[in-house]
């Protein structure tokens, strides 16, 4: 009996020691992974810094080029201005000189008049001043002719050309900026809503480009794809690689949820995972009573925005494992999730919310819409 007990104790000890070694191995594996994650974090931070520094340098170069061009353009205009001002100063000097000459003649004429009164020699003085008047009159006419203000002008045609070219450059720069807007717009992918997934209290438009809440329960055939509790609808198309961008119009709405989801999101019952962003299968931004919240895995992230944006953009990048939400007009970033690697294809997902006594009756409208199709093979890009 004692021998059997000893054997059992040895076996138990051996099992415990094996379990201990297993735990140690697991601990080392996790430690190694933590080390790798920290190294990757540092690597990403460094790469991002290098990219940002390169972009900053380019923008500084743009600014330097614009500053140099502005300086050169202004120097030409200022040179022409100086020439015109100098010419006018010369004309003014001639006129002042003529005025001084006339003033001197007036003084002499006054003296002569006094002499005439004293000497009574009117004819000799008259002849002298008649000759002076003729010479002065010719000089006045000549000076006035040569110093006409309208003769001095800027090269206005050239200035108009500069303004025209400046306006063209302004329009070009505006057409190219924000650079991020031009880039993200290039990822636009057409989608339409899958009516078979829509909650019965959602009205899907004929073009399948909008979802509107209604108090009337729609008589749709129930199927495994349809949401029966949450007011959700997802896109017919699914995406499994590349980069994709969608814009959704939420003008006039006081409550909505918008995001992307795996096709495995729960659709039946009142489980919280059915709501966008509450489970691991979906990512979303919610707008409710003036506040924005980003959701994933049931974790809320309060966003520092209070403005009621009209259009929201959703950017999904499979290479980076990113889901990014934007204000679509200025491309202001709202929030970004990093999933690392997506484990399934993704659908665009909408929840227009209840009408809240008529304050939230407007639809959610997809701006880049595709033609509805039931061809499953065409749903993967």
C-alpha positions as CSV (number, residue, x, y, z in Angstrom):
1,X,0.0,0.0,0.0
2,X,2.8,2.3,0.9
3,X,4.6,1.5,-2.3
4,X,1.5,2.3,-4.3
5,X,1.1,5.6,-2.5
6,X,4.7,6.5,-3.2
7,X,4.3,5.7,-6.9
8,X,1.1,7.9,-7.0
9,X,3.0,10.7,-5.3
10,X,5.8,10.4,-7.8
11,X,3.4,10.4,-10.7
12,X,1.6,13.4,-9.3
13,X,4.9,15.3,-8.7
14,X,6.0,14.5,-12.2
15,X,2.7,15.7,-13.7
16,X,2.9,18.9,-11.6
17,X,6.5,19.5,-12.7
18,X,5.5,19.0,-16.3
19,X,2.7,21.4,-15.9
20,X,5.1,23.8,-14.2
21,X,7.5,23.5,-17.2
22,X,4.6,24.0,-19.6
23,X,3.6,27.2,-17.8
24,X,7.2,28.4,-17.8
25,X,7.4,27.8,-21.5
26,X,4.1,29.6,-22.1
27,X,5.3,32.5,-20.0
28,X,8.5,32.7,-22.0
29,X,6.5,32.6,-25.2
30,X,4.3,35.4,-24.0
31,X,7.3,37.4,-22.8
32,X,8.9,37.0,-26.2
33,X,5.7,38.1,-27.9
34,X,5.5,41.2,-25.7
35,X,9.1,41.9,-26.6
36,X,8.3,41.5,-30.3
37,X,5.2,43.7,-29.9
38,X,7.2,46.4,-28.2
39,X,9.8,46.3,-31.0
40,X,7.1,46.5,-33.6
41,X,5.5,49.4,-31.8
42,X,8.8,51.2,-31.8
43,X,9.4,50.4,-35.5
44,X,6.0,51.7,-36.5
45,X,6.5,54.9,-34.5
46,X,9.9,55.4,-36.2
47,X,8.5,54.7,-39.6
48,X,5.6,57.1,-39.0
49,X,8.0,59.8,-37.8
50,X,10.1,59.4,-40.9
51,X,7.1,59.6,-43.2
52,X,5.7,62.7,-41.3
53,X,9.1,64.4,-41.4
54,X,9.4,63.8,-45.2
55,X,5.9,65.2,-45.8
56,X,6.7,68.2,-43.5
57,X,9.9,68.9,-45.5
58,X,7.9,68.7,-48.8
59,X,5.4,71.2,-47.5
60,X,8.2,73.4,-46.4
61,X,9.7,73.2,-49.9
62,X,6.3,74.1,-51.3
63,X,6.2,77.1,-49.0
64,X,9.7,78.1,-49.9
65,X,8.9,77.9,-53.6
66,X,5.8,80.0,-53.1
67,X,7.6,82.5,-50.9
68,X,10.4,82.9,-53.5
69,X,7.9,83.3,-56.3
70,X,5.9,85.8,-54.3
71,X,9.1,87.8,-53.6
72,X,10.2,87.7,-57.3
73,X,6.7,88.8,-58.5
74,X,6.5,91.6,-55.9
75,X,10.0,92.8,-56.8
76,X,9.0,93.2,-60.4
77,X,5.8,95.1,-59.5
78,X,7.7,97.3,-57.0
79,X,10.4,98.1,-59.6
80,X,7.7,99.2,-62.1
81,X,6.0,101.2,-59.3
82,X,9.3,102.9,-58.5
83,X,9.8,103.8,-62.1
84,X,6.3,105.3,-62.4
85,X,6.7,107.2,-59.1
86,X,10.1,108.5,-60.2
87,X,8.7,109.7,-63.6
88,X,5.8,111.5,-61.8
89,X,8.3,113.1,-59.4
90,X,10.3,114.4,-62.4
91,X,7.1,115.9,-63.9
92,X,6.1,117.4,-60.6
93,X,9.6,119.0,-60.3
94,X,9.2,120.6,-63.7
95,X,5.9,122.0,-62.8
96,X,7.2,123.3,-59.5
97,X,10.1,124.9,-61.3
98,X,7.7,126.5,-63.8
99,X,5.5,127.8,-60.9
100,X,8.6,129.4,-59.3
101,X,9.5,131.0,-62.6
102,X,6.0,132.4,-62.9
103,X,6.1,133.6,-59.3
104,X,9.4,135.5,-60.0
105,X,7.8,137.0,-63.1
106,X,4.8,138.1,-61.1
107,X,7.2,139.8,-58.6
108,X,9.0,141.5,-61.5
109,X,5.7,142.5,-63.1
110,X,4.5,144.1,-59.8
111,X,7.7,146.1,-59.6
112,X,7.4,147.1,-63.3
113,X,3.8,148.3,-62.7
114,X,5.0,150.5,-59.9
115,X,7.7,151.9,-62.2
116,X,5.1,152.6,-64.9
117,X,3.0,154.5,-62.4
118,X,6.1,156.6,-61.5
119,X,7.7,157.1,-64.9
120,X,4.6,156.9,-67.2
121,X,6.7,154.7,-69.6
122,X,4.0,152.2,-70.4
123,X,4.9,151.2,-74.0
124,X,8.5,150.1,-73.3
125,X,7.4,148.0,-70.3
126,X,4.5,146.5,-72.3
127,X,6.7,145.5,-75.1
128,X,9.1,143.8,-72.7
129,X,6.5,141.8,-70.9
130,X,4.6,141.0,-74.0
131,X,7.7,139.2,-75.2
132,X,8.1,137.5,-71.8
133,X,4.4,136.4,-71.9
134,X,4.9,134.8,-75.3
135,X,8.0,132.9,-74.2
136,X,6.4,131.8,-70.9
137,X,3.2,130.8,-72.6
138,X,5.1,128.5,-74.9
139,X,7.0,127.1,-71.9
140,X,3.8,126.5,-70.0
141,X,2.2,124.7,-72.9
142,X,5.3,122.6,-73.4
143,X,5.6,121.6,-69.7
144,X,1.8,120.9,-69.4
145,X,2.0,118.8,-72.6
146,X,5.0,116.8,-71.4
147,X,3.8,116.3,-67.8
148,X,0.3,114.9,-68.5
149,X,-0.4,112.5,-65.6
150,X,-2.2,110.1,-67.9
151,X,1.1,109.5,-69.8
152,X,2.6,107.8,-66.7
153,X,1.0,104.4,-66.1
154,X,1.8,100.9,-64.8
155,X,1.8,97.9,-67.2
156,X,-1.8,97.1,-66.2
157,X,-2.1,94.4,-68.9
158,X,0.9,92.6,-67.4
159,X,-0.6,93.0,-63.9
160,X,-3.8,91.5,-65.2
161,X,-1.8,88.5,-66.6
162,X,-0.1,88.1,-63.2
163,X,-3.5,88.1,-61.5
164,X,-4.8,85.6,-64.0
165,X,-1.9,83.3,-63.6
166,X,-2.1,83.6,-59.8
167,X,-5.8,82.7,-59.9
168,X,-5.0,79.7,-62.1
169,X,-2.4,78.6,-59.6
170,X,-4.8,79.1,-56.7
171,X,-7.5,77.0,-58.5
172,X,-4.9,74.3,-59.2
173,X,-3.7,74.2,-55.6
174,X,-7.4,74.0,-54.4
175,X,-8.0,71.2,-56.8
176,X,-5.1,69.2,-55.4
177,X,-5.8,69.9,-51.7
178,X,-6.5,68.6,-49.2
179,X,-4.1,66.0,-50.6
180,X,-5.6,63.4,-48.3
181,X,-9.0,64.0,-49.8
182,X,-7.8,63.4,-53.4
183,X,-6.1,60.2,-52.2
184,X,-9.0,58.8,-50.1
185,X,-11.5,59.6,-52.9
186,X,-9.5,57.4,-55.2
187,X,-10.4,54.4,-52.9
188,X,-14.2,55.0,-53.4
189,X,-16.0,51.7,-53.9
190,X,-19.6,51.3,-54.9
191,X,-22.0,49.5,-52.6
192,X,-25.7,49.1,-52.2
193,X,-27.8,47.9,-49.3
194,X,-29.0,44.3,-49.0
195,X,-32.7,44.4,-48.4
196,X,-32.7,40.9,-47.1
197,X,-30.6,42.0,-44.1
198,X,-32.7,45.1,-43.2
199,X,-34.7,45.2,-39.9
200,X,-38.4,45.1,-40.7
201,X,-38.8,48.7,-39.5
202,X,-36.3,50.0,-42.1
203,X,-37.5,51.2,-45.5
204,X,-34.8,50.6,-48.1
205,X,-35.1,52.8,-51.2
206,X,-35.6,51.3,-54.7
207,X,-32.0,52.1,-55.6
208,X,-30.9,50.4,-52.3
209,X,-28.9,53.5,-51.5
210,X,-30.8,54.7,-48.3
211,X,-32.3,53.4,-45.1
212,X,-35.2,55.2,-43.3
213,X,-36.9,54.2,-40.0
214,X,-40.6,53.7,-40.1
215,X,-43.1,52.9,-37.3
216,X,-44.8,50.4,-39.7
217,X,-43.5,46.9,-39.5
218,X,-42.5,45.8,-43.0
219,X,-44.0,42.5,-44.1
220,X,-40.7,40.9,-45.2
221,X,-40.0,37.2,-45.2
222,X,-37.8,36.3,-42.2
223,X,-34.5,34.8,-43.1
224,X,-31.2,34.1,-41.2
225,X,-29.6,37.2,-42.7
226,X,-32.2,39.7,-41.4
227,X,-31.7,41.7,-38.2
228,X,-34.8,41.3,-36.0
229,X,-34.0,43.6,-33.0
230,X,-31.3,46.1,-33.9
231,X,-32.2,48.6,-36.6
232,X,-29.3,47.5,-38.9
233,X,-28.8,46.9,-42.5
234,X,-25.6,45.9,-44.2
235,X,-24.3,46.2,-47.8
236,X,-24.9,43.5,-50.4
237,X,-21.2,43.7,-51.4
238,X,-18.4,42.4,-49.2
239,X,-14.8,43.3,-49.4
240,X,-11.8,41.1,-48.6
241,X,-8.7,43.0,-49.8
242,X,-7.4,46.4,-50.9
243,X,-8.6,49.8,-49.7
244,X,-12.2,50.9,-49.8
245,X,-13.9,54.2,-49.1
246,X,-17.6,55.1,-48.7
247,X,-19.4,58.3,-47.9
248,X,-22.8,58.4,-46.1
249,X,-25.1,61.4,-45.9
250,X,-26.5,61.9,-42.4
251,X,-27.8,65.4,-42.9
252,X,-30.6,66.4,-40.5
253,X,-30.2,63.3,-38.3
254,X,-29.8,63.4,-34.5
255,X,-29.0,59.7,-34.1
256,X,-27.2,57.2,-36.3
257,X,-24.6,54.4,-36.2
258,X,-22.2,53.7,-39.1
259,X,-19.5,51.2,-39.5
260,X,-18.2,47.9,-41.0
261,X,-18.9,44.4,-39.9
262,X,-18.0,40.8,-40.6
263,X,-20.9,38.7,-42.0
264,X,-20.8,36.7,-38.7
265,X,-22.3,39.6,-36.7
266,X,-25.3,38.2,-34.6
267,X,-28.6,39.2,-36.1
268,X,-31.2,37.6,-34.0
269,X,-32.4,38.4,-30.5
270,X,-31.5,41.2,-28.1
271,X,-27.9,40.2,-27.4
272,X,-25.7,43.3,-27.2
273,X,-23.3,41.9,-29.9
274,X,-26.1,42.6,-32.5
275,X,-25.4,46.3,-32.1
276,X,-22.7,47.8,-34.2
277,X,-19.4,48.0,-32.4
278,X,-20.6,46.1,-29.3
279,X,-19.0,42.8,-30.4
280,X,-15.7,41.8,-31.9
281,X,-17.3,41.4,-35.3
282,X,-17.9,45.1,-36.0
283,X,-16.5,48.6,-35.8
284,X,-18.6,51.8,-35.8
285,X,-19.1,55.5,-34.9
286,X,-22.3,56.5,-33.2
287,X,-23.9,59.9,-33.1
288,X,-26.4,60.5,-30.3
289,X,-27.7,63.7,-28.8
290,X,-24.8,65.8,-30.1
291,X,-22.1,63.4,-29.0
292,X,-19.9,61.1,-31.1
293,X,-18.7,57.7,-29.8
294,X,-16.5,55.1,-31.5
295,X,-17.2,51.5,-30.6
296,X,-15.5,48.1,-31.0
297,X,-15.7,45.1,-28.8
298,X,-18.1,46.9,-26.5
299,X,-15.5,49.5,-25.6
300,X,-16.7,53.1,-26.1
301,X,-14.3,55.9,-27.2
302,X,-15.8,59.4,-26.6
303,X,-14.8,61.7,-29.5
304,X,-14.1,65.5,-29.0
305,X,-16.6,66.7,-31.7
306,X,-20.0,68.5,-31.2
307,X,-20.8,69.7,-34.7
308,X,-23.5,67.9,-36.6
309,X,-21.6,66.7,-39.6
310,X,-23.5,66.2,-42.8
311,X,-21.4,63.5,-44.5
312,X,-19.3,60.8,-42.8
313,X,-16.6,58.8,-44.6
314,X,-15.5,55.3,-43.8
315,X,-12.1,54.1,-45.0
316,X,-11.2,50.4,-44.8
317,X,-7.6,49.3,-45.4
318,X,-7.0,45.6,-45.5
319,X,-3.2,45.9,-45.9
320,X,-3.0,48.0,-42.7
321,X,-5.9,46.4,-40.9
322,X,-7.4,49.9,-40.4
323,X,-11.0,51.2,-40.1
324,X,-11.0,55.0,-40.2
325,X,-13.9,57.3,-39.8
326,X,-13.8,60.9,-41.3
327,X,-15.8,64.0,-41.7
328,X,-16.1,63.8,-45.4
329,X,-16.2,67.5,-46.4
330,X,-12.8,68.5,-45.0
331,X,-11.6,64.9,-44.4
332,X,-11.2,65.6,-40.7
333,X,-10.3,62.4,-39.0
334,X,-12.7,61.3,-36.3
335,X,-11.3,58.0,-35.1
336,X,-9.3,55.0,-36.4
337,X,-9.3,51.4,-35.3
338,X,-6.4,49.1,-36.0
339,X,-7.6,45.5,-36.3
340,X,-4.1,44.2,-37.3
341,X,-5.4,41.6,-39.7
342,X,-9.1,41.2,-40.7
343,X,-10.2,37.6,-40.3
344,X,-13.1,37.8,-42.7
345,X,-14.6,39.9,-45.5
346,X,-16.3,43.2,-44.5
347,X,-19.7,44.8,-45.2
348,X,-20.6,48.4,-44.8
349,X,-23.2,48.6,-42.0
350,X,-25.9,51.3,-41.2
351,X,-28.3,52.0,-38.4
352,X,-30.5,55.1,-39.0
353,X,-32.0,54.8,-35.5
354,X,-35.5,55.5,-34.3
355,X,-37.2,58.7,-35.5
356,X,-37.3,60.1,-31.9
357,X,-40.6,61.9,-32.2
358,X,-39.8,63.1,-35.7
359,X,-36.4,64.7,-34.9
360,X,-34.5,61.8,-36.6
361,X,-36.8,61.0,-39.5
362,X,-34.2,61.7,-42.2
363,X,-32.6,58.7,-44.1
364,X,-29.0,57.6,-44.1
365,X,-27.9,57.8,-47.8
366,X,-25.0,56.1,-49.4
367,X,-23.3,58.6,-51.8
368,X,-21.2,56.0,-53.8
369,X,-23.9,53.5,-54.6
370,X,-23.7,50.4,-56.8
371,X,-26.4,48.7,-58.8
372,X,-28.2,46.1,-56.8
373,X,-27.3,42.5,-57.6
374,X,-27.8,39.1,-56.1
375,X,-24.7,37.6,-57.8
376,X,-22.7,36.5,-54.7
377,X,-19.6,36.0,-56.8
378,X,-19.6,39.7,-57.6
379,X,-19.7,40.7,-54.0
380,X,-16.0,40.2,-53.3
381,X,-13.6,42.8,-54.7
